[in-house]
Amino acid sequence: MSERFGDQHIEFANGAIGKTMAFESANPVNYADVIAGTGHDRKLEIDGKLFLPPQPIATPTPLVIVVPGSVGVAVSHLSHAETLTDLGIAAFVIDPFGAASVFNGREPDSVLFCRERL
């Protein structure tokens, strides 16, 4: 199992250092829960890293949220965040699966991870 994104120390070449921040999110079982607006009682704390630019382009500093797909946080997501901080824009990279112990679209240790589908 790989180290969770939130536990990693990440520093860009421009000096921006990722600060781990957590927040509560809904944790629906399937798309039907999302569409029906049910399952709000299932919560999960997820996290991400906030990267502040060394030289913001404005005050307040603009922010772009980087949301990975089913493969989780990849090098390309961090590359986008670094480019944004180079431009003076803050970036928040969300790790949507780490808190649920899902890596690369699968639970660790070969446990089958599946969600109901419509």
C-alpha positions in Angstrom: 0.0 0.0 0.0 1.4 3.4 -0.9 1.6 6.4 1.5 -1.5 8.5 1.6 -1.3 11.8 -0.3 -2.1 13.9 2.8 0.8 12.3 4.7 3.4 13.1 2.0 5.7 16.2 2.2 5.5 17.9 -1.2 7.5 21.0 -2.1 7.6 22.5 -5.6 10.7 23.9 -7.2 9.3 27.4 -6.7 9.2 26.9 -2.9 5.5 26.3 -2.5 4.9 23.6 0.2 1.6 21.6 0.3 -0.3 22.1 3.5 -2.7 19.2 4.3 -6.3 20.3 5.0 -9.2 18.0 5.7 -13.0 18.5 5.4 -16.1 16.5 5.7 -17.8 15.1 2.5 -20.8 13.1 1.7 -20.1 9.4 1.1 -22.9 8.1 -1.2 -23.1 4.4 -1.9 -24.1 4.8 -5.5 -25.3 7.3 -8.1 -28.9 6.6 -7.1 -28.1 8.1 -3.7 -26.7 11.2 -5.4 -29.7 11.7 -7.7 -32.3 11.0 -5.0 -30.5 13.2 -2.4 -30.4 10.3 0.1 -27.6 8.9 2.2 -26.6 12.2 3.7 -25.9 10.5 7.0 -22.9 8.8 5.5 -19.9 11.1 5.9 -16.2 10.8 5.3 -13.4 13.1 6.1 -11.3 13.6 3.0 -8.2 15.8 2.6 -6.1 17.5 0.1 -3.1 19.8 -0.1 -3.2 23.6 -0.4 -0.3 25.1 -2.3 0.1 28.9 -1.9 2.1 30.7 -4.6 5.4 32.4 -3.4 4.3 35.6 -5.3 0.4 35.8 -5.5 -0.9 37.7 -8.6 -3.6 39.4 -6.5 -5.1 39.9 -3.1 -7.1 37.9 -2.3 -5.1 35.1 -4.0 -7.2 33.3 -6.7 -7.5 29.5 -6.1 -8.0 26.6 -8.5 -9.3 23.3 -7.1 -7.6 20.3 -8.8 -10.0 17.2 -8.6 -8.4 13.9 -9.8 -10.5 11.2 -11.4 -10.6 7.5 -10.6 -6.9 7.0 -10.6 -6.5 9.4 -7.6 -3.7 12.0 -7.3 -1.2 11.6 -10.1 2.0 13.4 -11.0 0.1 15.3 -13.7 -2.2 16.8 -11.0 0.8 18.0 -9.1 2.3 19.4 -12.2 -0.8 21.4 -12.9 -0.7 22.7 -9.3 2.9 23.7 -9.6 2.2 25.5 -12.9 -0.6 27.4 -11.2 1.6 28.5 -8.3 4.3 29.5 -10.8 1.7 31.9 -12.2 0.8 33.3 -8.8 -2.4 31.3 -8.4 -3.1 29.0 -5.3 -4.0 25.4 -5.9 -5.9 22.9 -3.8 -5.4 19.3 -4.8 -8.1 17.0 -3.4 -7.4 13.4 -2.6 -10.9 11.9 -3.1 -10.0 8.3 -2.3 -7.2 8.2 0.3 -9.5 8.5 3.3 -11.5 5.5 2.0 -8.2 3.6 1.6 -8.8 3.3 -2.2 -5.7 3.6 -4.4 -5.8 3.7 -8.2 -9.5 2.9 -8.2 -9.1 -0.2 -6.0 -9.0 -0.9 -2.3 -5.5 -2.0 -1.1 -4.6 -5.7 -0.6 -6.6 -6.8 -3.6 -9.9 -6.4 -1.8 -12.6 -5.9 -4.4 -14.1 -2.4 -4.3 -17.3 -2.0 -6.1 -20.3 0.3 -5.9 -23.8 -0.4 -7.1 -24.5 1.0 -10.6 -27.7 2.2 -12.0 
